[in-house]
């Protein structure tokens, strides 16, 4: 691997995404690094030169600048970010993952119903309880067969009861689906401005996985990635 070319390509890609000239990009680097960077420097680093280490770090930091908070576990996240601070007042909530515990258990049936009745649109996408994929996940977590299936059935029942109890006009705003694929992330998108994401790690429960808070404040970074993953899963759902 040519590491110099990797660094050059990273710089070129960063400036392309920012849609600025070498002079404008140099000015932005000057502000970020606290030392002068010229347009000639940028042109050289993008072609034949090697970007210095502080420039490479700045470019990578800019790429993932929309990650505003990182927590080691989900309980650490919910201690810092109570669920009502996330969902109360939301107008659009889209959640996909294994069991959607954050929404179904921690936020709960009554508050989901009130949220939808107030006009929010909510989509819930669960891993299919009777699927091969959930059996694989149970083995990964060291659980007996059927444990995760029971949790999923219970949580699907929560949102189904909510939907059944909604007024006629509100019922269409709560959609439920399942999928049967390898579960890689738990993703919750709120008002197209905030994403809560957790990876599913091998041999570790979802509650023990790191939790990312990602803000939708640019065309780059991770928010568009998680939104695309969610949209792809939702497009292949089996409606409930």
Order of alpha helices (4+ residues) and beta strands (2+ residues): alpha-alpha-alpha-alpha-beta-alpha-alpha-beta-alpha-beta-alpha-alpha-alpha-beta-beta-beta-beta-alpha-beta
